[in-house]
Amino acid sequence: MSQAPRVRILLSETYNPWFNLATEDWIFRELDPSTQTLFLWRNDNTVVIGRNQNPWSECNLTRMEEDKVFLARRTSGGGAVFHDLGNTCFTFLSAKEGYNKTANVTILLDALKRLGVTAQASGRNDLVIPLEDGPRKISGSAYRETKDRAFHHGTFLIHANLSRLANYLTPHPKKLESKGSASVRSRVMNIRDLQSEASHEALVKAMIGAFCDFHGGTAEPELLEPSFLESQPSLKRTFEHYASWDWRFGNAPRFSHQMVEYLSWGFFEVHVDAENGHVTRAQVFSDALYPDLVQDLQTALTGKPHSRNGMQQAVAEVRARHPSQERELGELETWLMGQVEV
């Protein structure tokens, strides 16, 4: 029986976050943990939220849609982050037996040193640059373990557009109260602020060198493209899961949303409670002269996705019962669809 290779290196050739996060999950669940594995990847224009976060309270979804920014949800916890091509992401897979969390930190610090950057570990998850006015974070990590494998992933800020973080991680000013965890904004900086020659390509080379030297092995990087999905059915299913509305939005914690507007035919105040992305309770208050229509709207909203499509479905049910109010329902539909952002 042949012995498993000592190291394996995977490089993503796509910037699609659903592909890259699905690949991470596939690595964690299916690859041989006795082989030390390094996966390097980048996402373009993406907000990645933690497993238990609420996209409606964490993200400016309207701005994201206008700017064609991806929304992705990871399986690990933590706060929301913005990725662009100035971020380099890394993933380590190791056998749990004999695993030491400081090993990967040593590799990361060595890779930075090869770029001419001296950093230090801060707490359990971060790498920082010590400056006179205080440390600045350049890398954050998260960890996950099972009975036989250890998983460590994180990101480096090389030349990320840090001003865009606030554009997409600031909640839209709506009356939206969430019981999910809010993201903590950290003081961050780019590696290129210290080392002007730093680049993704240079960091990848440094990471591979530090990884192979630490583990005493060599390997040719394997390039992963979207076509790789066709040869890996389980990875393809995982990709479809990460790309789905149910995972990205439907996995949201419980929250409440209040919508208020004067329409041409009456005042409307709509309160909805939602969980897992679907309306669990709705109350509609109105002075409109169609009380049955208002009551039917309240009933129709319950159980629908908290999305534009869900609002459209609810109004369609009301329209079937009140065909003579087409003009009024058209105005109501337009307003409701504009309130939920996705």
N, C-alpha and C positions, 0 to 999 in steps of 0.2 A: 504493500500500500504506500503510495507516494506521500511524502510529507507536504503539508500545506506551505505555500510560500511565506516568507517572513514578513514581507510588506506588500501592500497593493495601493496604487495611486489612481484615483479617478478624477478626471477634469471635465466639467460640464461645458459643452459648446453652445448652450442655449441660455438666454436670460429670462426664460419663463419661470416665474416663481412656483407655479403649481408643479411643473416638471421637477424642479430642484428639490422642493420639499418632499415630493413623492419619492424621489431617489433617496433622500435621507432616510425616509421611513423604510424603504426597501432594504437599504444597507443595514439598518438596525435590526430588522426582523429576519432577513434571509441570508446575509453573508456570513461566512465562517469567522467567528470572533477570534479564532486562534491566529488568524492573519491580521497583523496591524494594518488598518485601512485608513487612508487619508482621502477625503473628498473635498475638492476646491471648486467654488462656483460663485456666480454673481447673479443678482436679480436687477432688472431694469425698472425703474419707476414703480415701486411697490411699497405699499404699507403692509407690514406683517404684524398681526395681532396675536396675543397669547390665547391659549386654549379657552380661558374663562372670561374673555373680554367681550364687551358689547360694541360692535362696529358703529352703531348709531350714536353712541355717546363718545366714543374715542376718536372718531374720524369725521372729517368734513367730506361726506360722501358726494355731495354735489360738486365740489371743487375737484375731487378725484375723478369723477366721471367726465367733467369738462376737459381735464388735462390728460385723460386716458391713462390713469394710474391704476395698477392692479391692486386688488385686495386679496390677501392670503391669510390663512389662519394656520398656525403651527400646532403641533400636539403638546408641546411643552408649555409651561406657564410663563409668567412674566408680562412685561408691558409691550406697548406698541412701538414699532420702530419703522423708519423709512429707509428703504434701500434704493440706491441708484448704482450706476456702474463705477462710482467712486468707492463702493464697499466691496471688499473681498470676504467671502464667507468660507468657513472651514468646518469640517466634520471629522472627528476621530472615532473609530470603532476598535475596541480592544476586548480581549477576554477579561472577565471580571477577576478571575483568579490571578493574584499577584499585581493587580492594577493599582497604580498610585496616581492620584489626581495631579500631583506636581509634575509628573512626567511630561504631560502635554504642555503645561505651562512652561517648562524648560525648553521644549521645542519652539514654542511661540516666541519666547524671549530671545532664543538663539537666532531665529529667522529675522527678527527685528535688528539684532546686532549686525547681521550680515548686510543689512541695508544702511548701517551707520546710525541706528537709533537705539538709545539706551532707555529701556522702560522698566517698570517694576510691577509686581502683582499687588493688587489692592483687594483685600477681602478674599472671598471665594471665587468671584466671578469676573473681575475686571483687571485690565492692564492699563496703567496710567503713565503719563509723562510728568515727573515732578518739576514744577515751575515755581518761581518766586511767589506768585500770587495763589499758589495752591495747585494740587494735581489736576491734570486734565485727562479724561478718559479717551483712549483710542481703540479699545477693544472690550467687548462684553461677551460673556459665555453663559451657557446653561448645561446641566448634566442630567443624565438619565441612566438608570441601571436596572438590570434584571438579574436572575439567579446566575446567568452564565456570561453576560456581556455588559460592557461599560461604554457609554456613548457621551460624547462631549462635542458641542457645536457652539459656534460664535461668529463674530464678524470683526473685521478691521476697517477703520475709517482711513482711507488713503487720501482721496480728494473728493469726498462726498459734498454735495451742495447742502450744507447744514441749514441754510435759511429755509429750505423747503420742508424741513421737519415740521415747523410751526404751521405751514400751509395746510397740511393734511392731518396732523395729530391734534389740532385744536377743534373742539366740538363746534358744530354749527350752532348759532344762538337760537335754539328752540327750547321750548319747555319740555325737556327730556330728562327724566331722573332715572339713573341707572343704579342697580345694586351690584354691578360687576366691579372689578378692581380697576382703578384709574392708573394710568401710566405715570411713572415718576420721571421727570425730565432731569437728565444728568448734565453736568458740565463736560463738554466734549471738545475735541479738536481733531484735525486731520494730521496724519503722519507727514504729509507733504509740507505742512507748515514748518516742520523741522528739517526735513530732508527733501529738497526740491526735486530730486531725481526719482523719488519713490513712485512706483507704478504697480498696477495689478500684475503685469508680467514679471517684474522684478521680484515682487513678493511671492508669487507662485514658485519661481525658481529657488528663492531662499527657503521657503517652507519645505519644498521637496528635499533640498539638501540637508536641512536640519533634521527632518523626519527620518531620512535614510541613515544619516550618521548616527542618530540616537539609537535606532533599532538595529544597526549593523546589517542592513540589507539594501538591495537595489531593485528597481522595477521601472519599466517603461510606463509612463502615464497612459491610461486608457481614456480615449476621448468619447464622451457620451453626447449623442445628438437625439432629437425627438424620435427619429426612426428606431432608436434602441427600444422604444416602447413595444414595437411589434414583435420583438424577439423575447419579451418578458411579460407574459400575460398578467402576472400578479402586480407588476409595476404599472402596467397600463390601467388596471382597475384602481390602483391607489391614486394614480394621476387623475382619473375621472372623479374620484372622491374629493380630492383637494380642490378641483376646479368647480365643484358643484355649489349651487346656491345654498343647499341645505347645510353643508359644512361651513361655508364662509359666513353666512348670515343666520341660518336656522339654528346654529349652535349657541346663539347668544343667551346670556342670562336674562332673568326677569327684569323688565323695565316698564315704565309708564310714559305715555306720550299724549300731550294735550294739544288739540288743534282748534283754533278760533278764527272765524272769518264772518264778515257781512257779505253774503251773496245778494244778488239783485232781488231775490224772492224771499229773503229772510236771514236772520242771524243763526249761525251754527257754532256750537261748542261740542267737540267730539273728544271724549276721553277713551283711550284704549290701554289695556294692560296686555303685555306680550311676553311670551317665554318661548325659547327655542325658535325665535323668528316668526311665531304665529300669534294672532290675537286670541287671547284667552277670555277677555271680557271687554265689552264695549258699552259706552253710555253716550247717547246723542241728545243734546238739549237744543231746542230751536223754537223760534216764534213763527215759523213758516205755517201756512194755512193748509198743510197736508199732514195731519198727525199720523195717519196710517203709514204714509211713506217714511216718515221719520222713524217710526217704530220698526218698520221692515228693514231700514238701513242698519239699525242697531243689531237686529238679529243676523243680518247678512254678513256683517263685519266679523262676527265671532267665528273663529276657526280659520280665517283666511290668513295667508302669509302677510307679514308686515312689509309689504312691497308695493310698487306701482301695479304690478300684475294682480296682487291681492285686492287692492282697492278697486281696480277695474272689474274683477270678478264680482265683488260685493254689489257694485252699482248695477251690473248686468242683471243680477238677481232681482234687484228692486225695479229695474226697468221693465222686466217681464211682467211684474204685477201692476205697474203704473205706466202703461204705454202713452197715455195722454200727457204725461209730464216730461216728454223727451227734452225740451229746451232746458228745463230746470235741472234735470238729471245730468245733462251734458255739462252744465256749469259746475255742478257738484263733483262730477267725476274728474274734471280738469283740476279742480282745487285739491281734492284728496290725493290724487296722484302726484301733485307737486309738493305735498307735505312729507312724503315718506322717503324721498331721495333716491331710492334704488328700485 
